[in-house]
């Protein structure tokens, strides 16, 4: 294959640098073993098996730029999947980790005040035993939807672990945190999911709300509310809102 004119080091085995303006039909003629379109260091490469097997004759007449656009769409999709909980559709633990370092009082303005809500479903292990894991999965999906409804447009709900959820409320005053926490509690109660061993006879949760203290990070507030949740449950406190000091 003719040189593309790049001054780059020799590419890895089976990978070729290509000019971004190369028409697709020429690309198919010139490349012997391409398959996966990648965007690496500003260049477009193909690697592995035959592109015709992957894309078929529909490539004829398309420009390489259109393939790059498709690859970027795929990259965006993979990114979303990596940061989204597959069961509930909420942001996942990896996504939560990216905001844990945010500190109250730091820019932008939304972070001058911030609230955190920790949601721990009551006796969920017993729920799974009583009704099965499929019913448990459905219950988690409904709880996730209830959290979304309870929050404001710019609040973010995360599935932190099995039956534990976190909501981060940028810019929220303490009264707003308390209001959203109570809406979460009521929203879960209104699902009316039977739970014979739950404290109310239906699915419920302990909801811990707090406002970040000056200089406190979101991650520290999550730890603080999680510890309070564990302490409350050890004392039999369930199915209510508790405000963390």
Secondary structure, 3 states (H helix, E strand, C coil): CCCCCCCCCCCCCCCEEECCCCEHHHHHHHCCCCCEEEEECCEEEEECCCHHHHHHHHHCCCEHHHHHHHHHHHHHHHHHHHCECCCCCCECHHHHHCCCCCECCCCCHHHCCEEEEEEEECCHHHHHHHHCHHHHHHHHHHHHHHHHHHCCCCCEEEEEECCEEEEEEECCCHHHHHHHHHHHHHHHHCCCCECCCCCCCECCEEEEEEECCCCCEHHHHHHHHHHHHHHHHHCCCCCCEEECC
